[in-house]
Amino acid sequence: KLMTVPERYNAMQEEMEALANEGKLLIIRPPKKVIVQRLEKSVAKLESLYNEGYEEGLRNIENIKKFLSQNA
């Protein structure tokens, strides 16, 4: 199964994009590349990433409300 991880990931990304284009899924992504490693130990880096995600959520709050009201 590990050998098919990239293929499955790419297929999942394509499916998510299709659902987003149909208005069935709202995707919120970081605006820039994430530089934190999977097993990051730096509290400062993790806190910074958390804060970036929180701010991105706030920036998208109206989009989230609109999506939820249309898909309730």
N, CA, C and O atoms as a Tripos MOL2 file, in Angstrom:
@<TRIPOS>MOLECULE
protein
  288   287    72     0     0
PROTEIN
NO_CHARGES

@<TRIPOS>ATOM
      1 N           0.8150   -1.2040    0.0000 N.3       1 LYS1
      2 CA          0.0000    0.0000    0.0000 C.3       1 LYS1
      3 C           0.8550    1.2630    0.0000 C.2       1 LYS1
      4 O           0.4640    2.2680   -0.5930 O.2       1 LYS1
      5 N           2.0010    1.2320    0.6460 N.am      2 LEU2
      6 CA          2.8450    2.4230    0.6970 C.3       2 LEU2
      7 C           3.2810    2.8720   -0.6840 C.2       2 LEU2
      8 O           3.5000    4.0600   -0.9200 O.2       2 LEU2
      9 N           3.4050    1.9240   -1.5920 N.am      3 MET3
     10 CA          3.8610    2.2810   -2.9340 C.3       3 MET3
     11 C           2.7990    3.0560   -3.7000 C.2       3 MET3
     12 O           3.1160    3.7260   -4.6830 O.2       3 MET3
     13 N           1.5600    2.9780   -3.2720 N.am      4 THR4
     14 CA          0.4940    3.6790   -3.9920 C.3       4 THR4
     15 C           0.0730    4.9720   -3.3000 C.2       4 THR4
     16 O          -0.8740    5.6290   -3.7330 O.2       4 THR4
     17 N           0.7640    5.3360   -2.2380 N.am      5 VAL5
     18 CA          0.3830    6.5460   -1.4980 C.3       5 VAL5
     19 C           0.3730    7.7820   -2.3930 C.2       5 VAL5
     20 O          -0.6090    8.5240   -2.3740 O.2       5 VAL5
     21 N           1.4230    8.0360   -3.1770 N.am      6 PRO6
     22 CA          1.3800    9.2470   -4.0270 C.3       6 PRO6
     23 C           0.2120    9.2460   -5.0110 C.2       6 PRO6
     24 O          -0.4190   10.2790   -5.2350 O.2       6 PRO6
     25 N          -0.0690    8.0880   -5.5930 N.am      7 GLU7
     26 CA         -1.1730    8.0030   -6.5500 C.3       7 GLU7
     27 C          -2.5110    8.2390   -5.8590 C.2       7 GLU7
     28 O          -3.3690    8.9520   -6.3790 O.2       7 GLU7
     29 N          -2.6840    7.6350   -4.6850 N.am      8 ARG8
     30 CA         -3.9370    7.8280   -3.9500 C.3       8 ARG8
     31 C          -4.0880    9.2790   -3.4990 C.2       8 ARG8
     32 O          -5.1850    9.8370   -3.5440 O.2       8 ARG8
     33 N          -2.9930    9.8820   -3.0670 N.am      9 TYR9
     34 CA         -3.0320   11.2870   -2.6410 C.3       9 TYR9
     35 C          -3.4390   12.1790   -3.8110 C.2       9 TYR9
     36 O          -4.3060   13.0410   -3.6700 O.2       9 TYR9
     37 N          -2.8120   11.9680   -4.9600 N.am     10 ASN10
     38 CA         -3.1310   12.7870   -6.1350 C.3      10 ASN10
     39 C          -4.5790   12.5930   -6.5730 C.2      10 ASN10
     40 O          -5.2490   13.5530   -6.9530 O.2      10 ASN10
     41 N          -5.0590   11.3560   -6.5210 N.am     11 ALA11
     42 CA         -6.4550   11.0980   -6.8890 C.3      11 ALA11
     43 C          -7.3940   11.8030   -5.9210 C.2      11 ALA11
     44 O          -8.4110   12.3650   -6.3290 O.2      11 ALA11
     45 N          -7.0520   11.7700   -4.6470 N.am     12 MET12
     46 CA         -7.8770   12.4370   -3.6440 C.3      12 MET12
     47 C          -7.8900   13.9510   -3.8750 C.2      12 MET12
     48 O          -8.9330   14.5910   -3.7450 O.2      12 MET12
     49 N          -6.7390   14.5190   -4.2150 N.am     13 GLN13
     50 CA         -6.6680   15.9520   -4.4880 C.3      13 GLN13
     51 C          -7.5390   16.3260   -5.6850 C.2      13 GLN13
     52 O          -8.2400   17.3370   -5.6620 O.2      13 GLN13
     53 N          -7.4870   15.5040   -6.7250 N.am     14 GLU14
     54 CA         -8.3130   15.7550   -7.9090 C.3      14 GLU14
     55 C          -9.8040   15.6730   -7.5690 C.2      14 GLU14
     56 O         -10.6020   16.4890   -8.0310 O.2      14 GLU14
     57 N         -10.1640   14.6870   -6.7630 N.am     15 GLU15
     58 CA        -11.5660   14.5460   -6.3590 C.3      15 GLU15
     59 C         -12.0160   15.7430   -5.5260 C.2      15 GLU15
     60 O         -13.1290   16.2390   -5.6940 O.2      15 GLU15
     61 N         -11.1570   16.1980   -4.6390 N.am     16 MET16
     62 CA        -11.4890   17.3630   -3.8160 C.3      16 MET16
     63 C         -11.6720   18.6050   -4.6780 C.2      16 MET16
     64 O         -12.6030   19.3780   -4.4530 O.2      16 MET16
     65 N         -10.8080   18.8070   -5.6520 N.am     17 GLU17
     66 CA        -10.9360   19.9590   -6.5490 C.3      17 GLU17
     67 C         -12.2510   19.8930   -7.3200 C.2      17 GLU17
     68 O         -12.9290   20.9070   -7.4830 O.2      17 GLU17
     69 N         -12.6100   18.7000   -7.7920 N.am     18 ALA18
     70 CA        -13.8680   18.5410   -8.5310 C.3      18 ALA18
     71 C         -15.0590   18.8730   -7.6340 C.2      18 ALA18
     72 O         -15.9780   19.5740   -8.0580 O.2      18 ALA18
     73 N         -15.0470   18.3740   -6.4030 N.am     19 LEU19
     74 CA        -16.1410   18.6700   -5.4750 C.3      19 LEU19
     75 C         -16.2030   20.1600   -5.1490 C.2      19 LEU19
     76 O         -17.2900   20.7230   -5.0230 O.2      19 LEU19
     77 N         -15.0550   20.7910   -5.0130 N.am     20 ALA20
     78 CA        -15.0250   22.2280   -4.7420 C.3      20 ALA20
     79 C         -15.6000   23.0000   -5.9260 C.2      20 ALA20
     80 O         -16.3430   23.9640   -5.7400 O.2      20 ALA20
     81 N         -15.2580   22.5790   -7.1400 N.am     21 ASN21
     82 CA        -15.7820   23.2440   -8.3340 C.3      21 ASN21
     83 C         -17.2950   23.0880   -8.4540 C.2      21 ASN21
     84 O         -17.9660   23.9440   -9.0330 O.2      21 ASN21
     85 N         -17.8330   21.9980   -7.9090 N.am     22 GLU22
     86 CA        -19.2800   21.7710   -7.9120 C.3      22 GLU22
     87 C         -19.9730   22.4700   -6.7460 C.2      22 GLU22
     88 O         -21.2000   22.4500   -6.6540 O.2      22 GLU22
     89 N         -19.2050   23.0830   -5.8650 N.am     23 GLY23
     90 CA        -19.7820   23.7570   -4.7110 C.3      23 GLY23
     91 C         -20.1470   22.8250   -3.5730 C.2      23 GLY23
     92 O         -20.8750   23.2110   -2.6580 O.2      23 GLY23
     93 N         -19.6440   21.5970   -3.6240 N.am     24 LYS24
     94 CA        -19.9630   20.6140   -2.5910 C.3      24 LYS24
     95 C         -18.9090   20.5530   -1.4870 C.2      24 LYS24
     96 O         -19.1200   19.9040   -0.4620 O.2      24 LYS24
     97 N         -17.7950   21.2160   -1.6900 N.am     25 LEU25
     98 CA        -16.6940   21.1670   -0.7360 C.3      25 LEU25
     99 C         -16.0160   22.5310   -0.6900 C.2      25 LEU25
    100 O         -15.7730   23.1470   -1.7280 O.2      25 LEU25
    101 N         -15.7190   22.9870    0.4910 N.am     26 LEU26
    102 CA        -14.9840   24.2370    0.6650 C.3      26 LEU26
    103 C         -13.5760   23.8780    1.1060 C.2      26 LEU26
    104 O         -13.3890   23.2320    2.1370 O.2      26 LEU26
    105 N         -12.5940   24.2910    0.3340 N.am     27 ILE27
    106 CA        -11.1980   24.0030    0.6510 C.3      27 ILE27
    107 C         -10.5510   25.2700    1.1790 C.2      27 ILE27
    108 O         -10.5930   26.3200    0.5370 O.2      27 ILE27
    109 N          -9.9590   25.1620    2.3450 N.am     28 ILE28
    110 CA         -9.2000   26.2760    2.9190 C.3      28 ILE28
    111 C          -7.7730   25.7840    3.0790 C.2      28 ILE28
    112 O          -7.5110   24.8540    3.8420 O.2      28 ILE28
    113 N          -6.8590   26.4050    2.3670 N.am     29 ARG29
    114 CA         -5.4590   25.9960    2.3700 C.3      29 ARG29
    115 C          -4.5820   27.1510    2.8260 C.2      29 ARG29
    116 O          -4.9670   28.3160    2.7340 O.2      29 ARG29
    117 N          -3.4070   26.8130    3.3140 N.am     30 PRO30
    118 CA         -2.4560   27.8830    3.6210 C.3      30 PRO30
    119 C          -2.1020   28.6280    2.3360 C.2      30 PRO30
    120 O          -1.9440   28.0030    1.2870 O.2      30 PRO30
    121 N          -1.9750   29.9500    2.4010 N.am     31 PRO31
    122 CA         -1.6530   30.7140    1.1970 C.3      31 PRO31
    123 C          -0.2170   30.5130    0.7280 C.2      31 PRO31
    124 O           0.1170   30.8270   -0.4140 O.2      31 PRO31
    125 N           0.6360   29.9850    1.6160 N.am     32 LYS32
    126 CA          2.0270   29.7330    1.2250 C.3      32 LYS32
    127 C           2.4280   28.3400    1.6940 C.2      32 LYS32
    128 O           1.7440   27.7180    2.5060 O.2      32 LYS32
    129 N           3.5500   27.8690    1.1650 N.am     33 LYS33
    130 CA          4.0260   26.5270    1.4980 C.3      33 LYS33
    131 C           4.3070   26.4060    2.9940 C.2      33 LYS33
    132 O           4.9090   27.2930    3.5990 O.2      33 LYS33
    133 N           3.8650   25.3060    3.5730 N.am     34 VAL34
    134 CA          4.0900   25.0420    4.9960 C.3      34 VAL34
    135 C           5.5220   24.5480    5.1720 C.2      34 VAL34
    136 O           5.9560   23.6270    4.4800 O.2      34 VAL34
    137 N           6.2530   25.1640    6.1010 N.am     35 ILE35
    138 CA          7.6570   24.7980    6.2950 C.3      35 ILE35
    139 C           7.8970   23.9940    7.5670 C.2      35 ILE35
    140 O           9.0450   23.7720    7.9520 O.2      35 ILE35
    141 N           6.8380   23.5620    8.2130 N.am     36 VAL36
    142 CA          6.9500   22.7590    9.4270 C.3      36 VAL36
    143 C           7.0320   21.2860    9.0300 C.2      36 VAL36
    144 O           6.2640   20.8170    8.1890 O.2      36 VAL36
    145 N           7.9550   20.5730    9.6330 N.am     37 GLN37
    146 CA          8.1240   19.1480    9.3470 C.3      37 GLN37
    147 C           7.0260   18.3260   10.0190 C.2      37 GLN37
    148 O           6.3560   18.8060   10.9340 O.2      37 GLN37
    149 N           6.8470   17.1120    9.5700 N.am     38 ARG38
    150 CA          5.7950   16.2430   10.1180 C.3      38 ARG38
    151 C           5.9730   15.9910   11.6070 C.2      38 ARG38
    152 O           4.9960   15.9560   12.3550 O.2      38 ARG38
    153 N           7.1940   15.8180   12.0320 N.am     39 LEU39
    154 CA          7.4810   15.5460   13.4440 C.3      39 LEU39
    155 C           8.2140   16.7280   14.0700 C.2      39 LEU39
    156 O           9.1790   16.5550   14.8150 O.2      39 LEU39
    157 N           7.7440   17.9140   13.7590 N.am     40 GLU40
    158 CA          8.3840   19.1460   14.2450 C.3      40 GLU40
    159 C           8.3950   19.1940   15.7700 C.2      40 GLU40
    160 O           7.4010   18.8840   16.4260 O.2      40 GLU40
    161 N           9.5430   19.5890   16.3170 N.am     41 LYS41
    162 CA          9.6720   19.7050   17.7690 C.3      41 LYS41
    163 C           9.7500   21.1560   18.2310 C.2      41 LYS41
    164 O           9.6110   21.4430   19.4200 O.2      41 LYS41
    165 N           9.9690   22.0590   17.2980 N.am     42 SER42
    166 CA         10.0910   23.4710   17.6520 C.3      42 SER42
    167 C           8.7190   24.0470   17.9960 C.2      42 SER42
    168 O           7.8440   24.1690   17.1390 O.2      42 SER42
    169 N           8.5560   24.3920   19.2500 N.am     43 VAL43
    170 CA          7.2870   24.9640   19.6960 C.3      43 VAL43
    171 C           7.0130   26.2760   18.9670 C.2      43 VAL43
    172 O           5.8680   26.5680   18.6230 O.2      43 VAL43
    173 N           8.0540   27.0610   18.7310 N.am     44 ALA44
    174 CA          7.8820   28.3450   18.0470 C.3      44 ALA44
    175 C           7.3480   28.1460   16.6300 C.2      44 ALA44
    176 O           6.4500   28.8690   16.1980 O.2      44 ALA44
    177 N           7.8990   27.1680   15.9030 N.am     45 LYS45
    178 CA          7.4280   26.9040   14.5390 C.3      45 LYS45
    179 C           5.9880   26.3960   14.5460 C.2      45 LYS45
    180 O           5.1700   26.8030   13.7220 O.2      45 LYS45
    181 N           5.6940   25.5090   15.4790 N.am     46 LEU46
    182 CA          4.3340   24.9710   15.5690 C.3      46 LEU46
    183 C           3.3350   26.0540   15.9470 C.2      46 LEU46
    184 O           2.2280   26.1030   15.4110 O.2      46 LEU46
    185 N           3.7250   26.9090   16.8610 N.am     47 GLU47
    186 CA          2.8450   28.0050   17.2660 C.3      47 GLU47
    187 C           2.6210   28.9720   16.1140 C.2      47 GLU47
    188 O           1.5090   29.4610   15.9140 O.2      47 GLU47
    189 N           3.6700   29.2440   15.3600 N.am     48 SER48
    190 CA          3.5500   30.1280   14.2060 C.3      48 SER48
    191 C           2.5960   29.5330   13.1660 C.2      48 SER48
    192 O           1.7540   30.2410   12.6140 O.2      48 SER48
    193 N           2.7330   28.2370   12.9040 N.am     49 LEU49
    194 CA          1.8470   27.5770   11.9450 C.3      49 LEU49
    195 C           0.4030   27.6020   12.4370 C.2      49 LEU49
    196 O          -0.5180   27.8430   11.6560 O.2      49 LEU49
    197 N           0.2080   27.3550   13.7180 N.am     50 TYR50
    198 CA         -1.1350   27.4150   14.2990 C.3      50 TYR50
    199 C          -1.7330   28.8010   14.0860 C.2      50 TYR50
    200 O          -2.8770   28.9320   13.6510 O.2      50 TYR50
    201 N          -0.9540   29.8340   14.3960 N.am     51 ASN51
    202 CA         -1.4440   31.2070   14.2550 C.3      51 ASN51
    203 C          -1.7640   31.5400   12.8060 C.2      51 ASN51
    204 O          -2.7500   32.2240   12.5300 O.2      51 ASN51
    205 N          -0.9340   31.0600   11.8720 N.am     52 GLU52
    206 CA         -1.2110   31.2840   10.4510 C.3      52 GLU52
    207 C          -2.5400   30.6290   10.0620 C.2      52 GLU52
    208 O          -3.3460   31.2230    9.3460 O.2      52 GLU52
    209 N          -2.7570   29.4070   10.5370 N.am     53 GLY53
    210 CA         -4.0070   28.7070   10.2440 C.3      53 GLY53
    211 C          -5.2100   29.4080   10.8430 C.2      53 GLY53
    212 O          -6.2660   29.4970   10.2180 O.2      53 GLY53
    213 N          -5.0440   29.9000   12.0500 N.am     54 TYR54
    214 CA         -6.1260   30.6210   12.7210 C.3      54 TYR54
    215 C          -6.4780   31.8800   11.9320 C.2      54 TYR54
    216 O          -7.6520   32.1680   11.7000 O.2      54 TYR54
    217 N          -5.4590   32.6220   11.5250 N.am     55 GLU55
    218 CA         -5.6810   33.8500   10.7470 C.3      55 GLU55
    219 C          -6.3270   33.5380    9.4000 C.2      55 GLU55
    220 O          -7.1980   34.2780    8.9430 O.2      55 GLU55
    221 N          -5.9070   32.4560    8.7690 N.am     56 GLU56
    222 CA         -6.5060   32.0680    7.4870 C.3      56 GLU56
    223 C          -7.9810   31.7250    7.6820 C.2      56 GLU56
    224 O          -8.8160   32.0510    6.8380 O.2      56 GLU56
    225 N          -8.2940   31.0740    8.7860 N.am     57 GLY57
    226 CA         -9.6900   30.7860    9.1030 C.3      57 GLY57
    227 C         -10.5010   32.0530    9.2720 C.2      57 GLY57
    228 O         -11.6230   32.1540    8.7750 O.2      57 GLY57
    229 N          -9.9320   33.0180    9.9730 N.am     58 LEU58
    230 CA        -10.6310   34.2990   10.1560 C.3      58 LEU58
    231 C         -10.8340   35.0180    8.8290 C.2      58 LEU58
    232 O         -11.8880   35.6090    8.5910 O.2      58 LEU58
    233 N          -9.8180   34.9660    7.9620 N.am     59 ARG59
    234 CA         -9.9410   35.6200    6.6520 C.3      59 ARG59
    235 C         -11.0380   34.9710    5.8120 C.2      59 ARG59
    236 O         -11.6390   35.6240    4.9580 O.2      59 ARG59
    237 N         -11.2950   33.7050    6.0510 N.am     60 ASN60
    238 CA        -12.2810   32.9650    5.2560 C.3      60 ASN60
    239 C         -13.6270   32.8080    5.9400 C.2      60 ASN60
    240 O         -14.4790   32.0660    5.4500 O.2      60 ASN60
    241 N         -13.8400   33.4790    7.0480 N.am     61 ILE61
    242 CA        -15.0580   33.2590    7.8280 C.3      61 ILE61
    243 C         -16.3280   33.5280    7.0140 C.2      61 ILE61
    244 O         -17.3070   32.7940    7.1430 O.2      61 ILE61
    245 N         -16.3220   34.5530    6.1940 N.am     62 GLU62
    246 CA        -17.5160   34.8410    5.3840 C.3      62 GLU62
    247 C         -17.7400   33.7510    4.3430 C.2      62 GLU62
    248 O         -18.8810   33.3640    4.0890 O.2      62 GLU62
    249 N         -16.6550   33.2490    3.7350 N.am     63 ASN63
    250 CA        -16.7830   32.1400    2.7820 C.3      63 ASN63
    251 C         -17.3290   30.8980    3.4740 C.2      63 ASN63
    252 O         -18.1460   30.1730    2.9060 O.2      63 ASN63
    253 N         -16.8780   30.6570    4.6930 N.am     64 ILE64
    254 CA        -17.3470   29.5010    5.4550 C.3      64 ILE64
    255 C         -18.8370   29.6330    5.7530 C.2      64 ILE64
    256 O         -19.6000   28.6850    5.5620 O.2      64 ILE64
    257 N         -19.2500   30.8110    6.2220 N.am     65 LYS65
    258 CA        -20.6690   31.0320    6.5190 C.3      65 LYS65
    259 C         -21.5290   30.8560    5.2700 C.2      65 LYS65
    260 O         -22.5850   30.2250    5.3170 O.2      65 LYS65
    261 N         -21.0710   31.4170    4.1620 N.am     66 LYS66
    262 CA        -21.8180   31.3150    2.9060 C.3      66 LYS66
    263 C         -21.9350   29.8540    2.4740 C.2      66 LYS66
    264 O         -23.0140   29.3980    2.0950 O.2      66 LYS66
    265 N         -20.8280   29.1280    2.5320 N.am     67 PHE67
    266 CA        -20.8390   27.7180    2.1450 C.3      67 PHE67
    267 C         -21.7980   26.9220    3.0210 C.2      67 PHE67
    268 O         -22.5920   26.1280    2.5180 O.2      67 PHE67
    269 N         -21.7220   27.1350    4.3180 N.am     68 LEU68
    270 CA        -22.5810   26.3900    5.2390 C.3      68 LEU68
    271 C         -24.0540   26.7230    5.0420 C.2      68 LEU68
    272 O         -24.9060   25.8420    5.1550 O.2      68 LEU68
    273 N         -24.3630   27.9770    4.7490 N.am     69 SER69
    274 CA        -25.7640   28.3450    4.5480 C.3      69 SER69
    275 C         -26.3180   27.7550    3.2500 C.2      69 SER69
    276 O         -27.5100   27.4640    3.1580 O.2      69 SER69
    277 N         -25.4600   27.5790    2.2570 N.am     70 GLN70
    278 CA        -25.9030   27.0070    0.9850 C.3      70 GLN70
    279 C         -25.9820   25.4890    1.0280 C.2      70 GLN70
    280 O         -26.6890   24.8780    0.2270 O.2      70 GLN70
    281 N         -25.2630   24.8850    1.9530 N.am     71 ASN71
    282 CA        -25.1790   23.4260    2.0030 C.3      71 ASN71
    283 C         -25.7640   22.8450    3.2840 C.2      71 ASN71
    284 O         -25.4170   21.7340    3.6850 O.2      71 ASN71
    285 N         -26.6430   23.5930    3.9150 N.am     72 ALA72
    286 CA        -27.2440   23.1120    5.1730 C.3      72 ALA72
    287 C         -28.3700   22.1500    4.9110 C.2      72 ALA72
    288 O         -28.9850   21.6490    5.8530 O.2      72 ALA72
@<TRIPOS>BOND
     1     1     2 1
     2     2     3 1
     3     3     4 2
     4     3     5 am
     5     5     6 1
     6     6     7 1
     7     7     8 2
     8     7     9 am
     9     9    10 1
    10    10    11 1
    11    11    12 2
    12    11    13 am
    13    13    14 1
    14    14    15 1
    15    15    16 2
    16    15    17 am
    17    17    18 1
    18    18    19 1
    19    19    20 2
    20    19    21 am
    21    21    22 1
    22    22    23 1
    23    23    24 2
    24    23    25 am
    25    25    26 1
    26    26    27 1
    27    27    28 2
    28    27    29 am
    29    29    30 1
    30    30    31 1
    31    31    32 2
    32    31    33 am
    33    33    34 1
    34    34    35 1
    35    35    36 2
    36    35    37 am
    37    37    38 1
    38    38    39 1
    39    39    40 2
    40    39    41 am
    41    41    42 1
    42    42    43 1
    43    43    44 2
    44    43    45 am
    45    45    46 1
    46    46    47 1
    47    47    48 2
    48    47    49 am
    49    49    50 1
    50    50    51 1
    51    51    52 2
    52    51    53 am
    53    53    54 1
    54    54    55 1
    55    55    56 2
    56    55    57 am
    57    57    58 1
    58    58    59 1
    59    59    60 2
    60    59    61 am
    61    61    62 1
    62    62    63 1
    63    63    64 2
    64    63    65 am
    65    65    66 1
    66    66    67 1
    67    67    68 2
    68    67    69 am
    69    69    70 1
    70    70    71 1
    71    71    72 2
    72    71    73 am
    73    73    74 1
    74    74    75 1
    75    75    76 2
    76    75    77 am
    77    77    78 1
    78    78    79 1
    79    79    80 2
    80    79    81 am
    81    81    82 1
    82    82    83 1
    83    83    84 2
    84    83    85 am
    85    85    86 1
    86    86    87 1
    87    87    88 2
    88    87    89 am
    89    89    90 1
    90    90    91 1
    91    91    92 2
    92    91    93 am
    93    93    94 1
    94    94    95 1
    95    95    96 2
    96    95    97 am
    97    97    98 1
    98    98    99 1
    99    99   100 2
   100    99   101 am
   101   101   102 1
   102   102   103 1
   103   103   104 2
   104   103   105 am
   105   105   106 1
   106   106   107 1
   107   107   108 2
   108   107   109 am
   109   109   110 1
   110   110   111 1
   111   111   112 2
   112   111   113 am
   113   113   114 1
   114   114   115 1
   115   115   116 2
   116   115   117 am
   117   117   118 1
   118   118   119 1
   119   119   120 2
   120   119   121 am
   121   121   122 1
   122   122   123 1
   123   123   124 2
   124   123   125 am
   125   125   126 1
   126   126   127 1
   127   127   128 2
   128   127   129 am
   129   129   130 1
   130   130   131 1
   131   131   132 2
   132   131   133 am
   133   133   134 1
   134   134   135 1
   135   135   136 2
   136   135   137 am
   137   137   138 1
   138   138   139 1
   139   139   140 2
   140   139   141 am
   141   141   142 1
   142   142   143 1
   143   143   144 2
   144   143   145 am
   145   145   146 1
   146   146   147 1
   147   147   148 2
   148   147   149 am
   149   149   150 1
   150   150   151 1
   151   151   152 2
   152   151   153 am
   153   153   154 1
   154   154   155 1
   155   155   156 2
   156   155   157 am
   157   157   158 1
   158   158   159 1
   159   159   160 2
   160   159   161 am
   161   161   162 1
   162   162   163 1
   163   163   164 2
   164   163   165 am
   165   165   166 1
   166   166   167 1
   167   167   168 2
   168   167   169 am
   169   169   170 1
   170   170   171 1
   171   171   172 2
   172   171   173 am
   173   173   174 1
   174   174   175 1
   175   175   176 2
   176   175   177 am
   177   177   178 1
   178   178   179 1
   179   179   180 2
   180   179   181 am
   181   181   182 1
   182   182   183 1
   183   183   184 2
   184   183   185 am
   185   185   186 1
   186   186   187 1
   187   187   188 2
   188   187   189 am
   189   189   190 1
   190   190   191 1
   191   191   192 2
   192   191   193 am
   193   193   194 1
   194   194   195 1
   195   195   196 2
   196   195   197 am
   197   197   198 1
   198   198   199 1
   199   199   200 2
   200   199   201 am
   201   201   202 1
   202   202   203 1
   203   203   204 2
   204   203   205 am
   205   205   206 1
   206   206   207 1
   207   207   208 2
   208   207   209 am
   209   209   210 1
   210   210   211 1
   211   211   212 2
   212   211   213 am
   213   213   214 1
   214   214   215 1
   215   215   216 2
   216   215   217 am
   217   217   218 1
   218   218   219 1
   219   219   220 2
   220   219   221 am
   221   221   222 1
   222   222   223 1
   223   223   224 2
   224   223   225 am
   225   225   226 1
   226   226   227 1
   227   227   228 2
   228   227   229 am
   229   229   230 1
   230   230   231 1
   231   231   232 2
   232   231   233 am
   233   233   234 1
   234   234   235 1
   235   235   236 2
   236   235   237 am
   237   237   238 1
   238   238   239 1
   239   239   240 2
   240   239   241 am
   241   241   242 1
   242   242   243 1
   243   243   244 2
   244   243   245 am
   245   245   246 1
   246   246   247 1
   247   247   248 2
   248   247   249 am
   249   249   250 1
   250   250   251 1
   251   251   252 2
   252   251   253 am
   253   253   254 1
   254   254   255 1
   255   255   256 2
   256   255   257 am
   257   257   258 1
   258   258   259 1
   259   259   260 2
   260   259   261 am
   261   261   262 1
   262   262   263 1
   263   263   264 2
   264   263   265 am
   265   265   266 1
   266   266   267 1
   267   267   268 2
   268   267   269 am
   269   269   270 1
   270   270   271 1
   271   271   272 2
   272   271   273 am
   273   273   274 1
   274   274   275 1
   275   275   276 2
   276   275   277 am
   277   277   278 1
   278   278   279 1
   279   279   280 2
   280   279   281 am
   281   281   282 1
   282   282   283 1
   283   283   284 2
   284   283   285 am
   285   285   286 1
   286   286   287 1
   287   287   288 2
@<TRIPOS>SUBSTRUCTURE
     1 LYS1         2 RESIDUE 1 A LYS
     2 LEU2         6 RESIDUE 1 A LEU
     3 MET3        10 RESIDUE 1 A MET
     4 THR4        14 RESIDUE 1 A THR
     5 VAL5        18 RESIDUE 1 A VAL
     6 PRO6        22 RESIDUE 1 A PRO
     7 GLU7        26 RESIDUE 1 A GLU
     8 ARG8        30 RESIDUE 1 A ARG
     9 TYR9        34 RESIDUE 1 A TYR
    10 ASN10       38 RESIDUE 1 A ASN
    11 ALA11       42 RESIDUE 1 A ALA
    12 MET12       46 RESIDUE 1 A MET
    13 GLN13       50 RESIDUE 1 A GLN
    14 GLU14       54 RESIDUE 1 A GLU
    15 GLU15       58 RESIDUE 1 A GLU
    16 MET16       62 RESIDUE 1 A MET
    17 GLU17       66 RESIDUE 1 A GLU
    18 ALA18       70 RESIDUE 1 A ALA
    19 LEU19       74 RESIDUE 1 A LEU
    20 ALA20       78 RESIDUE 1 A ALA
    21 ASN21       82 RESIDUE 1 A ASN
    22 GLU22       86 RESIDUE 1 A GLU
    23 GLY23       90 RESIDUE 1 A GLY
    24 LYS24       94 RESIDUE 1 A LYS
    25 LEU25       98 RESIDUE 1 A LEU
    26 LEU26      102 RESIDUE 1 A LEU
    27 ILE27      106 RESIDUE 1 A ILE
    28 ILE28      110 RESIDUE 1 A ILE
    29 ARG29      114 RESIDUE 1 A ARG
    30 PRO30      118 RESIDUE 1 A PRO
    31 PRO31      122 RESIDUE 1 A PRO
    32 LYS32      126 RESIDUE 1 A LYS
    33 LYS33      130 RESIDUE 1 A LYS
    34 VAL34      134 RESIDUE 1 A VAL
    35 ILE35      138 RESIDUE 1 A ILE
    36 VAL36      142 RESIDUE 1 A VAL
    37 GLN37      146 RESIDUE 1 A GLN
    38 ARG38      150 RESIDUE 1 A ARG
    39 LEU39      154 RESIDUE 1 A LEU
    40 GLU40      158 RESIDUE 1 A GLU
    41 LYS41      162 RESIDUE 1 A LYS
    42 SER42      166 RESIDUE 1 A SER
    43 VAL43      170 RESIDUE 1 A VAL
    44 ALA44      174 RESIDUE 1 A ALA
    45 LYS45      178 RESIDUE 1 A LYS
    46 LEU46      182 RESIDUE 1 A LEU
    47 GLU47      186 RESIDUE 1 A GLU
    48 SER48      190 RESIDUE 1 A SER
    49 LEU49      194 RESIDUE 1 A LEU
    50 TYR50      198 RESIDUE 1 A TYR
    51 ASN51      202 RESIDUE 1 A ASN
    52 GLU52      206 RESIDUE 1 A GLU
    53 GLY53      210 RESIDUE 1 A GLY
    54 TYR54      214 RESIDUE 1 A TYR
    55 GLU55      218 RESIDUE 1 A GLU
    56 GLU56      222 RESIDUE 1 A GLU
    57 GLY57      226 RESIDUE 1 A GLY
    58 LEU58      230 RESIDUE 1 A LEU
    59 ARG59      234 RESIDUE 1 A ARG
    60 ASN60      238 RESIDUE 1 A ASN
    61 ILE61      242 RESIDUE 1 A ILE
    62 GLU62      246 RESIDUE 1 A GLU
    63 ASN63      250 RESIDUE 1 A ASN
    64 ILE64      254 RESIDUE 1 A ILE
    65 LYS65      258 RESIDUE 1 A LYS
    66 LYS66      262 RESIDUE 1 A LYS
    67 PHE67      266 RESIDUE 1 A PHE
    68 LEU68      270 RESIDUE 1 A LEU
    69 SER69      274 RESIDUE 1 A SER
    70 GLN70      278 RESIDUE 1 A GLN
    71 ASN71      282 RESIDUE 1 A ASN
    72 ALA72      286 RESIDUE 1 A ALA
